Amino acid sequence: MASWAWGYVTDFFTYETTKSVVVKSWSVGIINRIMQALIITYFVSWVFIKEKAYQVTDTGIESSVMTKVKGFGYHQDHVMDVADYIVPPQGSGVFCIITRLILTENQFQGRCAETAESFGCHTDKDCQERLGSIHSTGVITGTCLKNFSESNGQCEIEGWCPAEDDDVVIQPTLDVNNFTIFIKNSIRFPRFNVTRGNIPSTMTSEQIKNCTYHPELNPLCPIFRVGDVLNFTEQNVTGLSEKGGEIGINIEWKCNLDLDIEKCVPRYSFTRLDAPFEKNNVSKGFNFRFAKYFKTENGTEFRTLHKAFAIHFDIMVTGNAGKFNTIPTLINLVAAFTSIGLGTVLCDIILLNFLKGAEQYKAKKFEEVSDAQIEACLTQSPGSHLSLTPGIKSSYDSGAISLATVDQPI
């Protein structure tokens, strides 16, 4: 036990230093240079050119979006303008274009029959089981309303009457295809104090009025035709206008501030945000309700309820900016030079395990020097420094040992 402990102590208090062994082998030398070339190519082409690792980046983009929609359409023989089909009012980065409306006019507070088939009843007991339901258009009273000549009836509700019937067939407007969306976007990268806008400074008001966005012919025009936006997302107005949907317009700013600031321009992309629910039977499309309120001459309030099916647009702004900085450049250069040493690791694995001369290489690469050997050398040559063991050839300039081997198959 004592000898084991002493051996552990002596092994712990040891010192290791590198020893250079020059292996004159074509196969190993070629592998070493190929590995170094691959590592250098990776760092130059991907890390520095593609990823621009020599730059410091700012991802905390500050953004403001203003939108304006224009166009006229027909719905139920009525002309609809912007005030009729845009919700909320103009200006925000999230808005809806209404394509289909179900109106329930002249609703007064009172009691009436629920219209949904799921609230059919035979007796009051059937309705009492539905008390507190949140799926009705009013508060269920527990009474079953029916004609004396019929055995089936509808549960009574208390609320706005007559109750809404959203099973009516209303044809949507398809004129939305020709509506246009004007997007005004300004961004700022606070780290570099750089501010940009999506409308080029060289573009005149006349050019803006007459342009329409096209990804190749006119990529900087801020006016988008709704039909084109839907086509970019592989959708069409016929499929969306019936049940509604959600469309995303992404404005991406990726700016290299080492170049001319005028080259910092946005790129637009389009997607259908509710695509995962497109084939669902539940919660398909997009709709919402709102009401317009009025009063009779005697002061009684009544309203017109609107159930709107709409295309919901969401304007999203993303991006980052980069600029040369000394610190990330030095860090990545050090990483590149360090990674070049991986070629040496691979070659050592080959030499130590796969070549026939592996034992000879191990003998030259690894050498133990004990206190006894040091004392023996000092005794043979008093006052001199440690010398190499006999039989090992050392170069006079670097101290590296040269090991000539015949190339063996790996």
C-alpha positions as CSV (number, residue, x, y, z in Angstrom):
1,M,0.0,0.0,0.0
2,A,2.8,2.4,0.9
3,S,4.7,1.6,-2.3
4,W,1.5,2.3,-4.3
5,A,1.0,5.6,-2.5
6,W,4.6,6.6,-3.1
7,G,4.3,5.7,-6.8
8,Y,1.2,7.9,-7.0
9,V,3.0,10.8,-5.4
10,T,6.1,10.4,-7.7
11,D,3.8,10.2,-10.8
12,F,2.0,13.3,-9.7
13,F,5.1,15.4,-9.3
14,T,6.3,14.9,-12.9
15,Y,6.8,17.3,-15.8
16,E,6.0,16.8,-19.4
17,T,7.4,18.8,-22.3
18,T,7.0,18.5,-26.0
19,K,9.4,16.7,-28.2
20,S,9.7,17.3,-32.0
21,V,10.0,14.2,-34.2
22,V,10.4,14.9,-38.0
23,V,8.8,12.0,-39.9
24,K,9.9,11.8,-43.5
25,S,6.9,10.1,-44.9
26,W,5.0,11.1,-48.1
27,S,1.6,9.7,-47.0
28,V,1.6,11.2,-43.6
29,G,2.9,14.5,-44.9
30,I,0.2,14.7,-47.6
31,I,-2.5,14.0,-45.0
32,N,-1.1,16.7,-42.7
33,R,-1.1,19.4,-45.5
34,I,-4.6,18.4,-46.7
35,M,-6.0,18.7,-43.2
36,Q,-4.4,22.1,-42.8
37,A,-5.7,23.3,-46.2
38,L,-9.2,22.2,-45.3
39,I,-9.2,24.0,-41.9
40,I,-7.8,27.2,-43.5
41,T,-10.4,27.0,-46.3
42,Y,-13.2,26.6,-43.7
43,F,-12.1,29.6,-41.7
44,V,-11.5,31.8,-44.7
45,S,-14.6,30.9,-46.8
46,W,-17.2,30.2,-44.1
47,V,-16.1,31.9,-40.8
48,F,-14.7,35.1,-42.3
49,I,-16.4,35.6,-45.7
50,K,-19.8,34.0,-45.1
51,E,-20.4,34.5,-41.4
52,K,-18.3,37.7,-41.2
53,A,-16.9,36.7,-37.9
54,Y,-14.6,39.7,-38.0
55,Q,-17.5,41.9,-37.3
56,V,-19.4,42.9,-34.1
57,T,-23.2,42.7,-34.7
58,D,-26.3,44.5,-33.5
59,T,-29.5,42.4,-33.4
60,G,-31.5,44.8,-31.2
61,I,-33.3,46.4,-34.1
62,E,-35.7,49.2,-33.3
63,S,-38.6,49.5,-35.8
64,S,-41.7,51.5,-36.7
65,V,-44.3,50.4,-39.3
66,M,-47.1,52.4,-40.8
67,T,-49.5,50.9,-43.4
68,K,-52.2,52.3,-45.7
69,V,-54.6,50.2,-47.8
70,K,-56.4,51.5,-50.9
71,G,-59.1,50.1,-53.1
72,F,-62.9,49.7,-53.6
73,G,-65.0,46.5,-53.7
74,Y,-68.6,45.3,-53.9
75,H,-70.2,43.2,-51.1
76,Q,-73.9,42.4,-51.2
77,D,-74.4,45.0,-53.9
78,H,-72.9,47.7,-51.7
79,V,-69.7,49.5,-52.5
80,M,-67.1,49.1,-49.7
81,D,-64.3,51.6,-49.2
82,V,-61.3,51.6,-46.8
83,A,-63.5,52.7,-43.8
84,D,-65.8,49.7,-44.4
85,Y,-63.3,46.8,-44.7
86,I,-60.2,47.8,-42.7
87,V,-60.0,46.9,-39.0
88,P,-58.5,48.5,-36.9
89,P,-58.3,52.0,-38.5
90,Q,-55.4,52.8,-40.9
91,G,-51.9,53.0,-39.7
92,S,-50.8,50.0,-37.7
93,G,-48.5,47.1,-38.6
94,V,-51.3,44.6,-37.9
95,F,-54.6,45.0,-39.8
96,C,-57.5,43.1,-41.4
97,I,-59.1,43.3,-44.8
98,I,-62.7,42.1,-44.5
99,T,-63.8,39.8,-47.3
100,R,-67.2,38.6,-46.0
101,L,-69.8,40.1,-43.6
102,I,-72.8,38.5,-41.8
103,L,-75.1,41.2,-40.5
104,T,-77.7,40.8,-37.7
105,E,-79.6,44.0,-37.8
106,N,-81.9,45.7,-35.3
107,Q,-80.9,43.8,-32.2
108,F,-82.5,44.9,-28.9
109,Q,-82.0,43.7,-25.4
110,G,-84.5,41.1,-24.4
111,R,-85.4,37.4,-24.6
112,C,-85.6,35.2,-27.7
113,A,-84.8,31.7,-29.1
114,E,-81.2,30.6,-29.7
115,T,-80.6,29.8,-33.4
116,A,-77.8,27.3,-33.2
117,E,-78.9,23.7,-33.8
118,S,-76.9,22.5,-30.8
119,F,-79.4,24.3,-28.5
120,G,-82.4,22.4,-29.7
121,C,-84.7,21.1,-27.0
122,H,-87.8,19.0,-26.2
123,T,-88.4,20.1,-22.6
124,D,-87.1,22.8,-20.2
125,K,-84.9,20.1,-18.7
126,D,-82.9,20.0,-21.9
127,C,-82.1,23.7,-21.6
128,Q,-81.4,23.6,-17.9
129,E,-78.6,21.2,-18.6
130,R,-77.0,23.9,-20.8
131,L,-77.1,26.7,-18.1
132,G,-73.9,28.7,-18.0
133,S,-72.9,27.7,-21.6
134,I,-70.4,30.0,-23.2
135,H,-71.2,28.8,-26.7
136,S,-74.6,30.5,-26.9
137,T,-75.2,34.0,-28.2
138,G,-76.8,35.0,-24.8
139,V,-77.4,33.8,-21.3
140,I,-79.4,30.5,-21.3
141,T,-82.5,31.0,-19.1
142,G,-83.5,27.3,-18.9
143,T,-86.7,27.6,-20.8
144,C,-87.5,25.7,-24.0
145,L,-89.3,27.8,-26.6
146,K,-91.4,25.9,-29.2
147,N,-94.6,26.2,-31.2
148,F,-97.6,24.2,-30.0
149,S,-97.7,22.3,-33.3
150,E,-94.0,21.2,-33.1
151,S,-92.3,18.8,-30.7
152,N,-88.9,20.4,-31.1
153,G,-87.9,23.8,-29.9
154,Q,-84.9,26.1,-29.1
155,C,-83.6,27.1,-25.8
156,E,-84.3,30.7,-24.7
157,I,-81.6,33.2,-24.2
158,E,-81.4,36.6,-22.6
159,G,-79.3,39.2,-24.4
160,W,-79.3,40.8,-27.8
161,C,-82.3,39.7,-29.9
162,P,-82.9,38.3,-32.5
163,A,-80.0,35.9,-32.0
164,E,-77.3,35.8,-34.6
165,D,-77.6,33.2,-37.4
166,D,-74.1,32.7,-38.9
167,D,-75.2,29.7,-41.1
168,V,-76.6,32.1,-43.8
169,V,-74.9,32.0,-47.2
170,I,-73.1,35.2,-48.0
171,Q,-70.9,35.5,-51.1
172,P,-67.5,37.1,-50.3
173,T,-66.0,39.9,-52.3
174,L,-63.1,39.0,-54.6
175,D,-62.2,42.6,-55.4
176,V,-59.6,42.4,-52.6
177,N,-57.2,41.1,-55.3
178,N,-56.7,44.6,-56.6
179,F,-56.4,46.4,-53.3
180,T,-52.9,47.8,-52.6
181,I,-50.9,48.0,-49.3
182,F,-48.5,50.8,-48.7
183,I,-45.8,50.0,-46.1
184,K,-43.7,52.7,-44.5
185,N,-40.9,51.2,-42.3
186,S,-38.1,52.9,-40.5
187,I,-35.5,51.1,-38.5
188,R,-32.5,51.9,-36.2
189,F,-29.5,50.0,-35.1
190,P,-28.8,51.6,-31.7
191,R,-25.3,50.1,-31.3
192,F,-24.1,51.9,-34.4
193,N,-26.6,54.7,-34.3
194,V,-27.6,53.9,-37.9
195,T,-31.2,54.8,-39.1
196,R,-32.7,53.6,-42.4
197,G,-36.1,53.6,-44.2
198,N,-37.6,51.2,-46.7
199,I,-38.3,54.0,-49.2
200,P,-35.1,55.0,-51.2
201,S,-34.1,58.6,-50.9
202,T,-33.8,58.8,-54.6
203,M,-37.4,57.7,-55.2
204,T,-39.8,60.6,-56.1
205,S,-43.5,60.8,-55.0
206,E,-44.5,60.2,-58.7
207,Q,-42.5,57.0,-58.8
208,I,-44.0,55.8,-55.6
209,K,-47.6,56.4,-56.9
210,N,-46.9,54.4,-60.1
211,C,-44.8,51.5,-58.8
212,T,-45.8,48.1,-57.6
213,Y,-43.6,45.7,-55.8
214,H,-41.9,42.9,-57.7
215,P,-39.1,40.8,-56.2
216,E,-36.9,41.2,-59.3
217,L,-38.2,44.1,-61.4
218,N,-39.0,46.5,-58.5
219,P,-37.7,45.1,-55.2
220,L,-37.7,48.4,-53.3
221,C,-41.2,49.6,-54.2
222,P,-43.2,50.0,-50.9
223,I,-46.6,49.4,-52.5
224,F,-47.9,45.8,-52.6
225,R,-50.8,44.4,-54.6
226,V,-52.8,42.0,-52.4
227,G,-53.3,39.5,-55.2
228,D,-49.5,39.4,-55.7
229,V,-48.9,38.9,-51.9
230,L,-51.3,36.0,-51.9
231,N,-49.6,34.5,-55.0
232,F,-46.2,34.8,-53.2
233,T,-47.6,32.6,-50.4
234,E,-49.1,30.2,-52.9
235,Q,-52.6,31.2,-51.9
236,N,-55.5,32.8,-53.8
237,V,-58.3,35.2,-52.8
238,T,-61.0,32.6,-53.6
239,G,-59.7,30.2,-51.0
240,L,-59.1,32.9,-48.3
241,S,-62.1,35.2,-48.7
242,E,-64.7,32.6,-47.6
243,K,-63.2,31.7,-44.2
244,G,-60.3,34.2,-43.9
245,G,-56.7,33.6,-43.1
246,E,-53.5,35.1,-41.7
247,I,-50.7,36.4,-44.0
248,G,-47.3,37.5,-42.8
249,I,-45.1,40.1,-44.6
250,N,-41.5,40.0,-43.2
251,I,-39.2,43.0,-43.8
252,E,-35.6,41.7,-43.3
253,W,-32.7,44.1,-42.8
254,K,-29.3,42.5,-43.1
255,C,-26.7,45.3,-43.3
256,N,-23.0,45.2,-43.7
257,L,-21.9,48.6,-42.4
258,D,-18.4,48.2,-43.8
259,L,-19.9,48.9,-47.2
260,D,-21.7,51.9,-48.5
261,I,-24.8,52.7,-46.3
262,E,-27.0,52.9,-49.4
263,K,-26.5,49.2,-49.8
264,C,-28.4,48.7,-46.5
265,V,-31.8,47.9,-48.0
266,P,-34.7,45.7,-47.0
267,R,-35.8,42.3,-48.4
268,Y,-39.4,41.3,-48.3
269,S,-40.7,37.7,-47.8
270,F,-44.3,36.4,-47.5
271,T,-45.9,33.5,-45.7
272,R,-49.2,32.2,-44.6
273,L,-49.0,32.2,-40.8
274,D,-52.0,29.9,-40.1
275,A,-50.9,27.2,-42.6
276,P,-50.8,24.5,-39.8
277,F,-54.6,25.0,-39.3
278,E,-55.5,25.2,-43.0
279,K,-56.8,21.6,-43.1
280,N,-58.3,21.6,-39.6
281,N,-62.1,21.4,-39.1
282,V,-61.9,23.4,-35.9
283,S,-60.7,27.1,-35.8
284,K,-60.1,27.3,-39.5
285,G,-59.5,30.7,-41.0
286,F,-59.9,34.0,-39.3
287,N,-63.1,35.9,-38.1
288,F,-64.2,38.4,-35.5
289,R,-67.3,40.3,-34.4
290,F,-68.0,44.0,-33.8
291,A,-71.2,46.1,-33.5
292,K,-72.5,49.5,-34.4
293,Y,-74.8,51.0,-31.9
294,F,-77.8,53.3,-32.4
295,K,-80.8,54.7,-30.4
296,T,-84.4,55.1,-31.2
297,E,-86.3,58.3,-30.7
298,N,-87.4,57.4,-27.2
299,G,-83.8,56.5,-26.2
300,T,-83.8,52.7,-26.5
301,E,-80.5,51.4,-27.6
302,F,-80.2,48.8,-30.4
303,R,-77.4,47.6,-32.6
304,T,-76.2,45.9,-35.8
305,L,-73.9,43.0,-35.2
306,H,-71.2,42.2,-37.8
307,K,-69.5,38.9,-38.0
308,A,-66.5,39.6,-40.3
309,F,-64.3,37.0,-42.1
310,A,-61.1,38.7,-43.0
311,I,-57.5,38.3,-44.3
312,H,-55.3,39.2,-41.3
313,F,-52.0,40.9,-42.3
314,D,-49.0,41.0,-39.8
315,I,-46.0,43.1,-40.8
316,M,-42.9,41.7,-39.1
317,V,-39.5,43.4,-39.1
318,T,-36.3,41.4,-38.4
319,G,-32.6,41.9,-39.1
320,N,-29.1,42.7,-37.9
321,A,-26.2,44.9,-38.7
322,G,-22.4,44.1,-38.6
323,K,-19.3,46.2,-38.6
324,F,-15.6,45.4,-38.4
325,N,-14.1,45.2,-34.9
326,T,-10.6,44.2,-33.7
327,I,-11.6,41.9,-30.8
328,P,-13.8,39.3,-32.7
329,T,-11.2,39.4,-35.5
330,L,-8.3,38.5,-33.1
331,I,-10.4,35.8,-31.4
332,N,-11.3,34.1,-34.6
333,L,-7.7,34.3,-35.9
334,V,-6.5,32.6,-32.8
335,A,-9.1,30.0,-33.2
336,A,-8.1,29.4,-36.8
337,F,-4.4,29.0,-35.9
338,T,-5.2,26.7,-33.0
339,S,-7.4,24.6,-35.2
340,I,-4.6,24.0,-37.7
341,G,-3.0,21.8,-35.0
342,L,-5.8,19.3,-35.6
343,G,-3.8,18.0,-38.6
344,T,-1.0,17.1,-36.2
345,V,-3.4,15.2,-33.9
346,L,-4.7,13.1,-36.9
347,C,-1.2,12.4,-38.1
348,D,-0.2,11.3,-34.6
349,I,-3.1,8.9,-34.5
350,I,-2.1,7.4,-37.8
351,L,1.6,7.1,-36.9
352,L,0.9,5.6,-33.4
353,N,-1.7,3.1,-34.5
354,F,-1.8,2.3,-38.2
355,L,1.7,2.3,-39.6
356,K,4.0,-0.6,-39.4
357,G,6.7,1.6,-37.9
358,A,4.4,2.7,-35.1
359,E,6.6,1.2,-32.3
360,Q,9.7,3.1,-33.6
361,Y,7.7,6.3,-33.7
362,K,6.5,5.8,-30.2
363,A,10.0,5.2,-29.0
364,K,11.2,8.5,-30.5
365,K,8.1,10.5,-29.5
366,F,7.8,9.5,-25.9
367,E,10.8,9.4,-23.6
368,E,10.9,9.3,-19.8
369,V,13.7,11.0,-17.9
370,S,14.1,10.0,-14.2
371,D,16.2,11.4,-11.4
372,A,18.5,8.4,-11.7
373,Q,19.2,9.2,-15.4
374,I,19.9,12.8,-14.6
375,E,22.3,11.9,-11.8
376,A,24.1,9.4,-14.1
377,C,24.5,12.0,-16.9
378,L,25.8,14.6,-14.4
379,T,28.3,12.0,-13.0
380,Q,29.6,11.2,-16.5
381,S,29.8,14.9,-17.5
382,P,30.2,17.0,-14.4
383,G,29.0,20.6,-14.8
384,S,27.4,19.9,-18.1
385,H,23.7,20.1,-19.2
386,L,21.5,17.1,-19.8
387,S,22.5,15.3,-23.0
388,L,20.5,13.2,-25.4
389,T,20.6,9.4,-25.0
390,P,23.1,7.7,-27.3
391,G,21.8,6.7,-30.8
392,I,19.4,9.7,-31.2
393,K,20.3,12.1,-34.0
394,S,19.4,15.8,-33.1
395,S,19.4,18.7,-35.5
396,Y,21.7,21.5,-34.4
397,D,19.3,24.4,-35.1
398,S,16.0,23.4,-33.5
399,G,16.6,20.3,-31.3
400,A,14.1,18.3,-33.4
401,I,14.7,14.6,-33.8
402,S,14.6,13.5,-37.4
403,L,13.1,10.0,-38.0
404,A,13.3,8.7,-41.5
405,T,10.8,6.0,-42.4
406,V,9.8,4.1,-45.4
407,D,6.2,4.8,-46.4
408,Q,4.0,2.0,-45.3
409,P,0.3,1.5,-46.3
410,I,-2.2,2.9,-43.8
